[in-house]
Amino acid sequence: MNSKSKDTSKQNKENRQPKGKKLTAAQRRQLEREQRRNASIDDPLAAFDTTGGYRKSEPEDIGSIAGLSGFSLEDDYYSRIYGDFANEPEVRPERKRPEPPEDEGEIKPASPLTRRQRHIRMIASYISVFFIIVIAAVVLSLTVMFKTTEIKVEAEGLPYSDEQVIEASGLSMSDNIFLAKRKAAEKKLVESFPYVEAADVSFRIPGTQIITIETAIPSYQVQFSGGYAVVSGNCRILEVNEKQKNEIPLLKGIKLDHTQPGEYITFEKASTKQILDEVVKNINENDVGNIYGIDISNAANIELNYDNRITILLGLPEDVGYKLRTAKAIINGSLAANDKGTLDVSLANSERRSSYFTPIYSDTASLPEGGASSRSEQIGQSSKPSESEEYYLEDIIE
């Protein structure tokens, strides 16, 4: 064996790993990193050769590599590395704990919110703050603020004083205007006072409560053994008097079962109440004054007493409004202020616009030419009325 082959075998022997020192995977990776770092000091690309392995540094470069890496020139490069790895404890790979299954509540890191999600969260925050402010304001207004400082009564023609109304309502100055029992106060007022047709309790900020009352209007009065009961259009007894009030019509054709103010009268027939309501409503709507009596004893021949001098015959309860307007136009436009008699408008309607008036004369000198009528003899008048006069009111009643 020549000298060249001896040198080659010696070099290969030096490059081989020492016997009895088996490297772990971590040590091999560390060794490769050291080789790459030392080989790329002068030329970073020189650490990789075309064969896929790492190129060893030339013998003359070992000094410079050792100086930069911290090794002394006396140390053998490979023996230094092998010696260090040999003295280090063996590094074993860590065992990874098995991940829990999804059904055991695995906690995953929260993913970043999108722009839309951030916008929705911001709106939700604003809404929450708004509701908190509103709730706080409501609590303060119901507990501390808006105490009642004034109670007003608004009514026309009410025969009771404001003090009586306020006391009966149950409202007080210590009430909160929002928490005051307004519905209960309205009910108490209607039950306590017959002339209170309806009541409404409202408030005005900061501390005023207002009681508005609709006053009942006397529609007629009914005679009974103890006097006269004044009744409203709602059929409620408003008051009881010993004497008759001339400004309130006297109703004939019904009987009272009770006469206590505040109670409601009853009718034997429901149709009687309907007829009465229709007549009273049209009297009020057409502003027919001086009606002193209403007689509904005969539902087919309703009569009204006008100013205690003219009897208005309405007949059947049909076209009551038209008949009343006709009677009002004849009395105001065609009759004298002292005329007495019977005005028959029972046949007046939008198609047949004719009515009849039968006068009654108390002075024989004022009698018109003509004979006496059978009606004057029946009512026992000494005077003799003229024949009935027919009136056409096509130009007066629409």
Rosetta blueprint (number, residue, H / E / L):
1 M L
2 N L
3 S H
4 K H
5 S H
6 K H
7 D H
8 T H
9 S H
10 K H
11 Q H
12 N H
13 K H
14 E H
15 N H
16 R L
17 Q L
18 P L
19 K L
20 G L
21 K L
22 K L
23 L L
24 T L
25 A H
26 A H
27 Q H
28 R H
29 R H
30 Q H
31 L H
32 E H
33 R H
34 E H
35 Q H
36 R H
37 R H
38 N H
39 A H
40 S L
41 I L
42 D L
43 D L
44 P H
45 L H
46 A H
47 A H
48 F E
49 D L
50 T L
51 T L
52 G L
53 G L
54 Y E
55 R L
56 K L
57 S L
58 E L
59 P H
60 E H
61 D H
62 I H
63 G H
64 S H
65 I H
66 A H
67 G H
68 L H
69 S H
70 G L
71 F L
72 S L
73 L L
74 E L
75 D L
76 D L
77 Y H
78 Y H
79 S H
80 R H
81 I H
82 Y H
83 G H
84 D H
85 F H
86 A H
87 N H
88 E L
89 P L
90 E L
91 V L
92 R L
93 P L
94 E L
95 R L
96 K L
97 R L
98 P L
99 E L
100 P L
101 P L
102 E H
103 D H
104 E H
105 G L
106 E L
107 I L
108 K L
109 P L
110 A L
111 S L
112 P L
113 L L
114 T L
115 R H
116 R H
117 Q H
118 R H
119 H H
120 I H
121 R H
122 M H
123 I H
124 A H
125 S H
126 Y H
127 I H
128 S H
129 V H
130 F H
131 F H
132 I H
133 I H
134 V H
135 I H
136 A H
137 A H
138 V H
139 V H
140 L H
141 S H
142 L H
143 T H
144 V L
145 M L
146 F L
147 K E
148 T L
149 T L
150 E E
151 I E
152 K E
153 V E
154 E E
155 A L
156 E L
157 G L
158 L L
159 P L
160 Y L
161 S L
162 D H
163 E H
164 Q H
165 V H
166 I H
167 E H
168 A H
169 S H
170 G L
171 L L
172 S L
173 M L
174 S L
175 D L
176 N E
177 I L
178 F L
179 L L
180 A L
181 K L
182 R H
183 K H
184 A H
185 A H
186 E H
187 K H
188 K H
189 L H
190 V H
191 E H
192 S H
193 F L
194 P L
195 Y L
196 V E
197 E E
198 A E
199 A E
200 D E
201 V E
202 S E
203 F E
204 R E
205 I L
206 P L
207 G L
208 T E
209 Q E
210 I E
211 I E
212 T E
213 I E
214 E E
215 T E
216 A L
217 I L
218 P E
219 S E
220 Y E
221 Q E
222 V E
223 Q E
224 F E
225 S L
226 G L
227 G E
228 Y E
229 A E
230 V E
231 V E
232 S E
233 G L
234 N L
235 C L
236 R E
237 I E
238 L E
239 E E
240 V E
241 N E
242 E L
243 K L
244 Q L
245 K L
246 N L
247 E L
248 I L
249 P L
250 L E
251 L E
252 K E
253 G L
254 I L
255 K L
256 L L
257 D L
258 H L
259 T L
260 Q L
261 P L
262 G L
263 E L
264 Y E
265 I L
266 T L
267 F L
268 E L
269 K L
270 A H
271 S H
272 T H
273 K H
274 Q H
275 I H
276 L H
277 D H
278 E H
279 V H
280 V H
281 K H
282 N H
283 I H
284 N H
285 E H
286 N L
287 D L
288 V L
289 G L
290 N L
291 I E
292 Y E
293 G E
294 I E
295 D E
296 I L
297 S L
298 N L
299 A L
300 A L
301 N L
302 I E
303 E E
304 L E
305 N E
306 Y E
307 D L
308 N L
309 R L
310 I E
311 T E
312 I E
313 L E
314 L E
315 G E
316 L L
317 P L
318 E L
319 D L
320 V H
321 G H
322 Y H
323 K H
324 L H
325 R H
326 T H
327 A H
328 K H
329 A H
330 I H
331 I H
332 N H
333 G H
334 S L
335 L L
336 A L
337 A L
338 N L
339 D L
340 K L
341 G E
342 T E
343 L E
344 D E
345 V L
346 S L
347 L L
348 A L
349 N L
350 S L
351 E L
352 R L
353 R L
354 S E
355 S E
356 Y E
357 F E
358 T E
359 P E
360 I L
361 Y L
362 S L
363 D L
364 T H
365 A H
366 S H
367 L L
368 P L
369 E L
370 G L
371 G L
372 A L
373 S L
374 S H
375 R H
376 S H
377 E H
378 Q H
379 I L
380 G L
381 Q L
382 S L
383 S L
384 K L
385 P L
386 S L
387 E L
388 S L
389 E E
390 E E
391 Y E
392 Y E
393 L L
394 E L
395 D L
396 I L
397 I L
398 E L
